[in-house]
Amino acid sequence: MSASPYKHTDQFQMDFNSRSTLADRKNENKRWSSREKCFAFLFFFCALAIAALVLLLILGAVGVLELAPSRSTTVSSKAQTTVPPKAAPMYCMTRDCIKSADAVLSNINVSVDPCEDFHHFACDGWLQKNPMPASQGSWTNFHIFDKTIKTRNFEILKRPPERYLVESFERKVKWLFQSCMDTNSIDQLGAKPLLDAIEKIGGWAAIGTWDNNTWRFEESMSTIFSDYFVQSFLTIYMKPDDMSPEVNTVMIDQGGLGLPSAQYYFDNETESQYIMGYMSYLEKLALLLGATQENARTFAQEVFYFEKELAFIYFSPATPQMLDPNVRYNNVTVEELYHLLPQINWTRHLAQIDVDVSNNSVVIVFSKEFLTYLSTLIQQTDRRVLNQYVVKLLIASYAEHMSSEFLKARQEVIKIVSGTSPQERWEDCVALVGSTMGDAISALYVREHFSKESKEEVKSMVMEILEVYKERIDELTFMDEPTRSNALAKLRAMRYHKIGFPDYMLNDSFMDYLYLHHGVNCSNCYFQNVVDVYRGGYLYQQEEFKLPVDKDKWLRNPINVNAYYATTSNEMVILAGILQPPFYAPYFTRAMKFGSIGMIIAHEITHGFDTRGSQYDKDGRLLNWWTSLSKQAYDRATACVSSYFSNYEVSGFKVNGNLTLTENIADIGGLRVGYMAYKKWVSRNGPEKMLPGVNRTPEELFFIANSAIWCEHTRPQAVRQSIATAVHSPGSVRAMGPASQVQEFASVFRCAAGSPMNAAARCNVF
């Protein structure tokens, strides 16, 4: 089944999905595009012209198309790329090469100097032909193929189930989708589902059903978690224990804010569109649930100012409490939790994961200090305000599953906060299915839309890149020999066999078992179905908790357009969703494959050695394996990376070099090692031929293919949220920053010293 939404893994990208199918590629091979016909026609006559001139020009044919013009800097002959005199013909004229050339030419802007702005050089064509939809805050290839997968899933989910058994996972996932699409039944219920839930947690001050004398804060908090699975100012989830990764533990983290991050609460309240939009949304929710105008306004104000107090004690995403696994690992017993934060019914809360919880049970807390601050805040807050906050947690969590009036209110605040318009209903319903029954829809998808040939080629590339990564570790200057030996041991132990999707997704009986507890019992009772699938996820988690960690389990849905590295299992995973253009295509040249999926593979391997992954040993244990001298040298190198990326600015917002550090290290390492792997392939197989009509060497195509991954439209609202909360740099920065840190880029493109893409100071990381 799909992983807990709170599992922590180091991911390649941002959480978007898609892939092209073998059937699609076969259909593509049956017909030539107009651009391909043009290429074929043009180069047929070019070939005739070359044949006619060859006796007169002898070696002149080598220079028919010039390479990129020379620049002022002098580079070594080793760094420069030329076509070997004996490589004849110098152009590849196969259909695959023409398709590869088309992919390159449709993206790049030859009028832009790649040494000045590589993002616009590599992406301007893409930006022009892929305008951003009104429903999106940003738009990338990840989003495009996520939409492709959603469309295919829509077609799958529309069909009646082939297996109508009570336990059938297919029936459950399709009925969940159908109930989501049944807006008439949802609208007929109106506000009733939430009003029933509010009554169950002891009433609500805003609608006059709350009694100060009988209401119990701790019981109300426990009920929204145990019965409706709503997290509060604490996020509680199951994960492998960092110190003993073969067993599961409970992790307690911070949570509970309605705005994207704590910093939003400190904007000017009378000018901030985010604050005004958020408070307007809360007020509208209260009105829809029966509050008077005055009570609704009071509700919105009291909730906002309580959350602002909560934001004061929040740890920023870039602090050690949020980034450093050693700082975040604090063992406490349940008995200690009652001393740190006595206002929570810990036994009832934790029983959602560990049914045998007792005062002696041990959990992991990200910060004891936060729990102490939180206890003081609760103690000093009026009980009426606490009631307002608990109800807000419930209704804000379920508003998207309510009638059209609630959806309209939600869409209005989304428009204010993100600048986007609503998606179509079917897109929301497909997304709901993906987030709650992700493995179920993935199983149906991969049976129709995945090619095993792709898996075999990518697996071969993984082996090649692991071999080169060993060479890279051998040449790192910041490692002494004891540390290098440990790093190589970790590399050898790294698991890399999960490519595409797990075989168990083809087994109906196993999939039925995964969703045994998901009680989707009708196709027209949407709200109850949502509650039941949440409950099913927690019931399955309770069973999992008592068992040893299953290292064969996949932590992400295979149809995500993504890849990830899991620290506690020392494992990299390439998901089926990312095995499609521009991340991978069978027809790509080898340079393009290494620049795209090859870089992704090397990126994930690098996560095993970034500032977080480097704290885990070869078995996935949080255990230091660095000598003090090597650690100091590495810290200097990573501080250089943090400082370098902090100088980038997008839409007026500065990149947070500390928050994005692990991903920037992985991008640099992925690009450098991916290029090394490509050059090693060339040394074994000989240089590749030029692409027709593309005035670029294969080495240049490596970097162009990589940058194509990061082409991105984005709205200022999305940039602000990304800068404040995301561990990945914006796409334009990912296209330029890592490449400017790799000397080979400057050599290949002959970038002059001091140009933006030839960094004056390079950080010696992986």
C-alpha positions in Angstrom: 0.0 0.0 0.0 1.1 3.6 -0.3 3.5 4.8 2.2 2.7 7.0 5.2 2.5 10.6 4.0 5.1 11.4 6.8 7.8 9.0 5.8 11.1 10.7 5.4 13.2 9.9 2.4 15.6 12.0 0.3 13.9 12.5 -3.0 15.3 13.4 -6.4 12.7 16.0 -7.2 9.5 17.4 -5.8 6.7 14.8 -5.9 5.2 14.8 -9.4 4.3 11.8 -11.6 4.2 10.3 -15.2 5.6 8.0 -18.0 5.2 7.0 -21.6 4.3 3.5 -22.6 5.8 0.9 -24.9 2.5 1.0 -26.9 2.9 4.8 -27.3 6.4 4.4 -28.6 5.4 1.7 -31.0 2.7 4.0 -32.4 5.2 6.8 -32.6 7.5 4.6 -34.7 4.7 4.0 -37.2 4.5 7.6 -38.3 6.9 10.4 -38.8 6.2 13.9 -37.4 6.3 16.8 -39.9 9.6 17.9 -38.2 11.1 14.4 -38.7 10.0 14.4 -42.4 11.7 17.8 -42.8 14.9 16.5 -41.2 14.9 13.3 -43.4 14.3 15.3 -46.6 17.0 17.9 -45.8 19.7 15.4 -44.9 19.0 13.1 -47.8 20.1 15.9 -50.0 23.0 16.8 -47.7 24.2 13.3 -47.9 24.2 13.5 -51.7 26.1 16.8 -51.6 28.7 15.4 -49.3 29.1 12.3 -51.5 29.7 14.6 -54.6 32.3 16.7 -52.8 34.1 14.0 -50.9 36.8 13.3 -53.6 37.5 17.1 -53.8 37.4 17.9 -50.1 38.9 14.7 -48.7 38.9 15.5 -45.0 36.8 18.6 -45.4 33.6 16.6 -44.8 34.6 16.6 -41.1 33.9 20.3 -40.9 30.5 20.5 -42.7 28.9 21.8 -39.5 30.9 23.9 -37.1 31.0 23.3 -33.4 30.2 26.1 -30.9 32.4 29.1 -31.7 35.6 29.3 -29.7 35.7 31.7 -26.7 38.4 33.8 -25.2 39.6 31.2 -22.6 42.1 28.6 -23.5 41.2 25.1 -22.6 43.2 21.9 -22.8 42.9 19.7 -25.9 41.6 17.0 -23.5 38.7 19.1 -22.5 37.7 20.2 -26.0 35.4 17.9 -28.0 36.0 17.2 -31.7 34.8 14.5 -34.0 37.5 12.0 -34.7 38.7 12.1 -38.4 38.0 8.4 -38.9 34.4 8.6 -37.6 32.5 8.3 -40.9 29.8 9.2 -41.5 29.9 11.9 -38.8 26.1 12.2 -38.5 23.7 9.7 -37.2 20.7 9.5 -39.6 18.6 6.8 -37.9 15.0 7.6 -36.9 16.1 7.5 -33.3 18.7 10.2 -33.9 16.3 12.3 -35.8 13.8 12.1 -32.9 16.7 12.9 -30.5 17.6 15.9 -32.6 14.0 17.1 -32.7 13.8 16.8 -28.8 16.9 19.1 -28.5 16.0 21.6 -31.2 12.5 22.1 -29.9 13.8 23.1 -26.5 16.9 25.3 -27.0 17.3 28.9 -28.0 20.5 29.3 -30.1 20.4 33.0 -29.8 21.2 32.8 -26.0 24.8 32.4 -24.9 24.9 29.1 -22.9 27.8 30.6 -20.8 25.6 33.5 -19.8 22.2 31.9 -19.1 22.1 28.2 -19.6 18.5 27.9 -18.4 17.2 30.1 -21.1 19.6 28.6 -23.7 18.3 25.1 -22.9 14.7 25.9 -22.1 13.3 28.9 -24.1 11.8 26.6 -26.7 10.2 24.5 -24.0 8.9 27.5 -22.2 7.2 28.8 -25.4 5.5 25.5 -26.4 4.5 24.6 -22.8 2.5 27.5 -21.3 1.5 27.2 -17.7 -2.1 26.2 -17.0 -4.1 28.6 -14.9 -4.6 25.8 -12.3 -0.8 25.5 -11.6 1.5 27.5 -9.4 4.5 26.1 -11.4 4.8 24.1 -14.5 7.6 21.6 -15.3 8.1 18.4 -17.2 7.3 16.7 -13.9 3.8 18.4 -13.9 3.3 17.6 -17.6 3.8 13.9 -17.1 1.9 13.9 -13.8 -1.0 15.2 -15.9 -0.4 12.5 -18.5 -0.5 9.8 -15.8 -3.6 11.4 -14.2 -5.4 11.3 -17.6 -4.5 7.6 -18.0 -5.6 6.9 -14.5 -8.9 8.7 -15.2 -9.6 6.3 -18.0 -8.7 3.3 -15.8 -10.9 4.4 -12.9 -13.9 5.2 -15.1 -14.2 1.5 -16.1 -16.4 -0.8 -14.0 -14.4 -3.2 -11.8 -13.5 -6.5 -13.3 -13.4 -8.1 -9.8 -16.4 -7.2 -7.7 -15.4 -9.2 -4.6 -15.8 -7.6 -1.3 -12.0 -7.7 -0.7 -11.1 -6.6 -4.3 -8.6 -3.7 -4.2 -9.7 -2.8 -7.7 -13.4 -2.4 -6.6 -12.4 -0.3 -3.6 -10.2 2.1 -5.5 -12.7 2.5 -8.3 -15.6 3.0 -5.9 -13.6 5.6 -4.0 -13.1 7.5 -7.3 -16.7 7.1 -8.3 -18.0 8.4 -5.0 -15.7 11.4 -5.3 -17.2 12.1 -8.8 -20.7 11.9 -7.5 -21.1 15.6 -6.7 -24.9 15.3 -6.5 -24.8 13.0 -3.5 -22.1 15.1 -1.9 -24.1 18.3 -2.3 -27.2 16.7 -0.9 -25.4 16.0 2.4 -24.3 19.6 2.6 -22.6 20.4 5.9 -24.0 17.4 7.7 -20.8 15.2 7.7 -18.7 17.9 9.4 -21.5 19.0 11.8 -21.7 15.3 12.9 -18.0 15.2 13.4 -18.0 18.5 15.4 -20.6 17.1 17.7 -18.5 14.0 18.2 -15.5 16.1 19.5 -17.6 18.0 22.0 -19.2 20.9 20.0 -18.0 24.3 18.8 -18.1 27.7 20.3 -18.7 29.4 17.0 -22.1 27.7 16.5 -23.1 27.6 20.2 -22.8 23.9 20.8 -19.8 24.0 23.0 -20.0 23.8 26.8 -16.9 25.1 28.7 -17.8 23.0 31.7 -17.9 19.6 30.0 -15.5 20.0 27.0 -12.1 18.3 27.4 -9.3 19.6 25.2 -7.2 16.4 25.5 -10.2 14.2 24.6 -11.1 16.4 21.7 -7.6 16.3 20.3 -7.4 12.5 20.6 -10.8 12.1 18.9 -9.9 14.1 15.8 -6.8 11.8 15.5 -8.3 8.5 16.4 -11.6 8.8 14.5 -10.8 11.3 11.7 -7.0 10.9 11.5 -6.3 14.6 11.6 -2.8 15.6 12.8 -2.5 18.6 15.1 0.4 20.8 16.2 2.2 17.5 16.4 2.8 15.2 13.5 3.0 11.6 14.6 4.1 8.9 12.2 5.9 5.5 12.0 9.4 5.1 10.5 12.4 2.8 10.8 14.5 3.6 13.9 17.6 5.6 12.9 19.7 3.8 15.4 18.2 0.3 14.7 16.8 0.5 11.2 15.5 -3.1 11.3 12.7 -2.1 13.7 10.0 0.5 13.5 9.5 3.4 15.9 7.2 6.3 16.4 8.4 9.8 15.4 6.9 13.0 16.8 7.4 16.2 14.8 6.0 19.7 14.7 2.8 20.6 12.8 -0.4 22.5 13.0 -0.1 25.6 10.9 -2.6 26.6 8.3 -0.4 28.8 6.2 2.5 27.3 4.2 5.2 28.2 6.7 5.7 30.1 10.0 7.2 33.1 8.3 3.8 33.9 6.5 2.3 34.8 10.0 4.7 37.7 10.4 3.8 39.5 7.2 2.0 42.9 7.6 -1.5 41.8 8.6 -3.3 44.6 6.8 -1.3 44.2 3.6 -0.6 40.5 3.3 -2.8 38.8 0.7 -2.0 35.5 2.4 -3.2 36.4 5.8 -6.3 38.2 4.6 -7.1 35.3 2.3 -6.6 32.7 5.0 -8.8 34.5 7.5 -11.5 35.1 4.9 -11.4 31.3 4.2 -11.8 30.4 7.8 -14.7 32.9 8.2 -16.5 31.4 5.1 -16.1 27.8 6.5 -17.7 28.9 9.8 -20.6 30.6 7.9 -21.2 27.4 5.9 -21.4 25.5 9.1 -24.0 27.7 10.7 -22.0 30.4 12.5 -23.3 34.0 12.6 -21.2 36.6 10.8 -19.8 37.9 14.1 -19.0 34.5 15.4 -17.4 33.5 12.1 -15.2 36.6 12.2 -14.2 35.9 15.8 -13.4 32.3 14.9 -11.1 33.3 12.1 -9.3 35.9 14.3 -8.9 33.6 17.3 -7.5 30.8 15.2 -5.1 33.0 13.3 -3.6 34.6 16.4 -3.3 31.2 18.1 -1.4 29.9 15.1 0.7 33.0 15.1 1.7 32.2 18.7 2.4 28.6 17.5 4.6 30.0 14.7 6.7 31.8 17.3 7.9 28.5 18.7 8.2 26.8 15.4 11.6 25.7 14.2 12.6 27.0 10.8 13.0 24.3 8.1 16.7 25.2 7.8 17.5 24.7 11.5 19.4 21.6 12.9 16.2 20.5 14.6 14.7 20.0 11.2 17.7 19.0 9.1 20.2 17.2 11.4 19.2 13.6 12.2 21.4 13.5 15.3 19.8 16.6 16.7 16.4 15.3 15.8 16.9 11.9 17.5 15.7 12.2 21.1 14.6 9.1 22.9 11.8 9.6 25.4 9.4 7.3 27.2 5.7 7.9 27.1 5.9 8.7 30.8 8.4 11.5 29.9 6.0 12.8 27.3 3.3 13.2 29.9 5.8 15.4 31.9 6.8 17.4 28.8 3.3 17.9 27.4 0.7 16.8 29.9 -2.2 18.3 27.9 -2.2 15.4 25.4 -3.6 11.9 26.0 -0.5 10.2 24.8 -1.7 6.7 25.3 -4.7 7.2 23.1 -2.8 9.2 20.5 0.0 6.7 20.1 -2.3 3.7 20.1 -3.1 4.7 16.5 0.3 3.3 15.6 1.3 1.1 18.6 -1.7 -0.7 20.0 0.4 -2.0 23.0 1.7 1.4 24.0 2.5 1.8 27.7 4.2 4.4 29.9 7.5 2.5 29.3 7.2 2.6 25.5 9.9 4.7 23.8 9.3 7.2 21.0 11.6 9.6 19.1 10.9 13.4 19.5 12.5 15.9 17.2 12.8 18.5 20.0 12.0 18.2 23.7 12.2 22.0 23.8 9.3 22.4 21.4 7.1 20.2 23.5 7.9 22.3 26.6 7.1 25.5 24.7 3.9 24.0 23.4 2.8 23.0 26.8 3.2 26.5 28.0 1.3 27.9 25.0 -1.6 25.6 25.7 -1.6 26.4 29.4 -1.8 30.1 28.7 -4.5 29.9 26.0 -8.2 30.4 26.8 -10.2 27.1 26.5 -12.6 28.7 24.0 -9.7 29.5 21.7 -8.4 25.9 22.0 -11.9 24.7 21.0 -11.8 27.0 18.0 -8.4 25.7 17.0 -9.3 22.0 17.3 -12.5 22.4 15.2 -10.5 24.4 12.7 -8.0 21.4 12.3 -11.0 19.1 11.6 -12.9 21.3 9.2 -9.9 22.5 7.3 -8.7 18.9 6.8 -12.0 17.7 5.4 -13.3 20.8 3.5 -12.0 19.5 0.2 -14.2 16.4 0.7 -17.4 18.4 1.2 -20.1 20.0 -0.9 -19.5 22.5 -3.8 -20.0 25.5 -1.5 -17.0 24.3 0.7 -15.0 23.7 -2.4 -15.7 27.2 -3.8 -14.5 28.7 -0.5 -11.4 26.6 -0.6 -10.7 27.5 -4.2 -11.0 31.2 -3.5 -8.2 31.1 -0.8 -6.1 28.9 -3.1 -6.4 31.5 -5.8 -5.2 34.2 -3.3 -2.4 32.2 -1.8 -1.1 30.5 -5.0 -2.5 32.6 -7.9 -4.1 29.5 -9.4 -7.5 28.6 -10.7 -9.3 25.3 -9.7 -8.6 22.0 -11.5 -11.3 20.0 -13.0 -13.2 17.7 -10.6 -11.8 14.5 -12.1 -8.2 15.7 -11.5 -9.0 16.3 -7.8 -10.5 12.8 -7.6 -7.6 11.1 -9.3 -5.3 13.0 -6.9 -7.3 11.8 -3.9 -7.1 8.2 -5.0 -3.3 8.6 -5.5 -2.8 10.0 -2.0 -5.0 7.5 -0.2 -4.7 4.3 -2.3 -1.6 5.0 -4.2 -0.4 1.4 -4.6 -3.8 0.3 -5.8 -4.0 2.8 -8.7 -0.3 2.2 -9.4 -0.9 -1.6 -9.7 -3.7 -1.0 -12.3 -1.6 1.6 -14.1 1.7 -0.4 -14.5 -0.2 -3.4 -15.9 -1.2 -1.3 -18.9 1.6 1.3 -19.2 5.1 0.0 -18.5 7.9 -1.4 -20.6 10.3 -3.9 -19.0 12.8 -3.1 -21.7 13.3 0.3 -20.1 14.0 -1.3 -16.7 16.8 -3.5 -18.1 18.6 -0.6 -19.8 18.4 1.6 -16.7 19.6 -1.2 -14.5 22.7 -1.5 -16.7 23.3 2.2 -16.4 23.1 2.0 -12.6 25.9 -0.6 -12.7 28.0 1.6 -14.9 27.5 4.7 -12.7 28.2 2.8 -9.5 31.6 1.7 -11.0 32.4 5.4 -11.8 31.2 6.5 -8.4 33.9 4.3 -6.8 36.5 6.1 -8.9 35.1 9.5 -7.8 35.3 8.5 -4.1 38.9 7.4 -4.7 39.9 10.9 -6.0 38.1 13.0 -3.3 40.7 15.1 -1.5 38.6 15.8 1.6 38.6 12.2 2.6 41.5 10.5 4.4 42.0 6.7 3.9 39.9 5.4 6.9 37.0 7.6 5.8 37.4 6.6 2.2 37.4 2.9 3.1 34.1 3.4 4.9 32.6 5.4 2.1 33.5 2.6 -0.4 32.0 0.0 1.9 28.7 2.0 2.0 28.8 2.3 -1.8 29.2 -1.5 -2.2 26.4 -2.2 0.2 24.0 0.3 -1.4 20.8 -1.4 -2.7 19.8 -0.5 -6.2 17.4 -3.2 -7.6 14.2 -1.3 -7.2 13.6 0.0 -10.7 10.1 0.6 -12.2 7.6 -1.1 -9.9 7.5 -4.1 -7.5 6.4 -7.4 -8.8 3.8 -7.8 -6.1 1.7 -5.2 -7.9 0.8 -7.9 -10.5 -0.6 -10.2 -7.8 -4.3 -9.5 -7.1 -4.3 -11.6 -3.9 -1.4 -9.6 -2.4 -2.9 -6.3 -3.4 -6.2 -7.3 -1.8 -4.4 -8.0 1.4 -2.7 -4.6 1.4 -6.1 -3.0 1.3 -7.9 -5.5 3.5 -8.8 -2.8 6.1 -9.9 -0.2 3.6 -13.7 -0.3 3.9 -14.9 1.3 0.8 -18.5 0.0 0.9 -20.4 2.1 -1.6 -19.9 4.2 -4.7 -22.1 7.2 -3.5 -20.9 7.8 0.1 -17.8 9.8 -0.5 -17.2 11.4 2.9 -17.5 8.1 4.7 -15.3 6.4 2.2 -12.5 9.0 2.8 -12.7 8.4 6.5 -12.7 4.6 6.0 -9.6 4.6 3.7 -7.7 6.8 6.3 -8.7 4.3 9.0 -7.6 1.4 6.8 -4.2 3.0 6.4 -3.7 3.3 10.1 -5.0 -0.3 10.8 -2.4 -1.6 8.3 0.2 0.5 10.0 -0.6 -1.0 13.4 0.1 -4.5 11.9 3.3 -3.3 10.3 4.6 -1.6 13.5 5.1 -4.9 15.3 7.0 -6.6 12.4 10.6 -6.1 11.4 11.1 -3.3 8.8 10.2 -4.7 5.4 13.1 -3.6 3.2 11.3 -4.9 0.1 8.6 -2.4 0.6 8.6 0.6 -1.7 8.2 4.0 0.1 6.7 5.9 -2.9 4.1 5.1 -5.5 5.8 3.7 -8.6 3.8 6.0 -10.9 5.3 9.1 -9.3 7.6 11.0 -11.7 10.5 10.7 -9.2 13.3 8.7 -7.7 14.5 8.6 -4.1 17.2 7.5 -1.7 16.2 6.0 1.7 18.8 6.6 4.4 17.8 3.8 6.8 18.0 1.1 4.1 20.9 2.6 2.1 18.8 2.2 -1.0 18.2 4.1 -4.2 14.9 3.6 -6.1 14.1 4.6 -9.7 10.3 4.8 -10.1 8.4 3.8 -13.2 7.0 7.3 -13.6 10.3 8.9 -14.3 11.3 6.5 -17.1 10.0 8.7 -19.9 11.2 11.8 -21.8 12.9 14.1 -21.0 14.1 11.9 -18.1 14.6 8.8 -20.2 13.7 7.5 -23.7 15.0 4.5 -25.5 15.7 6.6 -28.6 17.9 9.1 -26.8 21.6 9.2 -27.7 23.9 7.8 -25.0 25.0 11.4 -24.1 21.4 12.4 -23.6 20.7 9.3 -21.5 23.6 9.9 -19.2 22.7 13.6 -19.0 19.1 12.8 -17.9 18.4 9.5 -16.2 22.2 8.9 -15.6 22.4 12.2 -13.7 19.3 11.2 -11.7 20.9 7.9 -10.8 24.1 9.5 -9.7 22.1 12.2 -7.8 20.4 9.5 -5.7 23.6 7.8 -5.0 25.1 11.1 -3.9 22.3 11.4 -1.3 24.0 8.6 0.5 26.9 10.9 1.1 25.3 14.4 1.5 25.2 16.2 4.8 22.3 14.0 6.0 23.1 10.7 4.3 26.7 10.9 5.3 25.6 10.4 9.0 24.3 6.9 8.2 26.5 3.9 7.8 26.4 1.1 5.2 23.6 -0.7 7.1 21.5 2.5 7.4 22.3 3.1 11.0 22.8 6.7 12.4 26.4 6.1 13.2 29.5 8.3 12.6 32.0 6.7 10.1 34.1 9.9 9.5 37.4 10.8 11.1 37.4 14.3 12.6 39.8 15.6 10.0 37.7 14.4 7.1 34.5 15.7 8.7 36.0 19.1 9.1 37.2 19.2 5.5 33.8 18.0 4.3 32.0 20.6 6.4 34.1 23.3 4.7 33.2 22.0 1.3 29.5 21.8 2.0 29.5 25.3 3.6 30.9 26.5 0.3 27.9 24.9 -1.5 25.5 26.5 0.9 27.1 30.0 0.5 27.2 29.6 -3.3 23.6 28.8 -3.8 22.4 31.4 -1.3 23.6 34.0 -3.9 20.9 32.9 -6.3 17.7 34.9 -6.5 14.4 34.0 -8.2 11.4 36.5 -8.5 13.0 38.6 -5.8 13.4 35.7 -3.3 16.8 34.5 -2.2 17.5 30.8 -2.3 18.1 29.3 1.2 21.4 27.6 0.8 21.1 25.7 4.1 17.6 24.4 3.4 18.5 23.2 -0.1 22.0 22.0 0.7 21.5 18.2 0.5 19.7 18.5 -2.9 22.3 21.0 -4.3 25.1 18.6 -3.3 23.3 15.7 -5.0 22.7 17.8 -8.1 26.4 18.7 -8.3 27.5 15.1 -7.6 24.9 13.7 -10.0 26.0 16.0 -12.8 29.7 15.4 -12.3 29.5 11.6 -11.9 27.0 11.3 -14.7 29.4 13.0 -17.0 32.3 10.9 -15.9 30.2 7.8 -16.6 29.4 9.0 -20.1 33.1 9.7 -20.9 34.0 6.2 -19.6 31.3 4.8 -21.9 32.9 6.7 -24.8 36.3 5.4 -23.9 35.0 1.8 -24.2 32.6 2.2 -27.1 34.0 5.1 -29.2 32.6 8.6 -29.7 29.0 9.0 -30.7 28.0 10.5 -34.1 26.6 14.0 -34.3 22.9 14.6 -34.4 21.5 15.9 -37.7 20.9 19.7 -37.7 22.1 20.1 -34.1 25.3 22.2 -34.0 26.4 20.7 -30.7 28.9 18.0 -29.7 27.7 14.9 -27.8 29.4 16.3 -24.7 27.3 19.5 -25.0 24.2 17.4 -25.5 24.9 15.7 -22.1 24.5 19.0 -20.3 21.6 20.2 -22.6 19.7 17.0 -21.8 20.2 17.6 -18.1 19.0 21.1 -18.2 15.9 20.1 -20.1 14.8 18.3 -16.9 14.6 21.6 -15.0 12.7 23.8 -17.5 10.1 25.6 -15.4 7.4 28.2 -15.4 6.5 29.5 -11.9 4.3 32.1 -10.3 5.8 34.5 -7.6 3.5 32.9 -5.0 4.9 29.5 -5.8 8.4 30.8 -5.7 7.9 32.2 -2.2 6.4 29.0 -0.9 9.2 26.9 -2.5 11.9 29.1 -1.1 10.4 29.0 2.4 9.6 25.3 2.6 11.2 23.2 -0.2 14.5 21.3 0.0 15.0 21.7 -3.8 16.2 24.9 -5.4 13.9 26.4 -8.1 14.2 24.8 -11.6 16.2 27.7 -13.1 18.8 27.4 -10.3 19.0 23.7 -10.7 19.7 24.2 -14.4 22.5 26.6 -13.8 24.0 26.3 -10.3 25.3 22.7 -10.4 26.6 23.0 -14.0 28.5 26.2 -13.1 30.2 24.2 -10.3 31.4 21.5 -12.7 34.6 22.3 -14.5 33.7 20.0 -17.4 30.8 22.2 -18.4 33.0 25.3 -18.8 35.5 23.3 -20.8 32.8 21.8 -23.1 31.1 25.1 -23.8 34.4 27.1 -23.7 33.1 29.5 -21.2 35.3 32.4 -20.4 36.7 32.9 -16.9 34.2 35.1 -14.9 31.2 34.2 -17.0 28.1 33.1 -15.0 28.5 29.5 -16.0 32.2 29.3 -15.1 32.2 29.8 -11.3 35.3 31.6 -10.0 35.3 29.3 -6.9 34.2 25.7 -7.1 33.2 23.7 -4.0 35.0 20.3 -3.8 32.1 18.0 -3.1 31.1 14.8 -4.8 
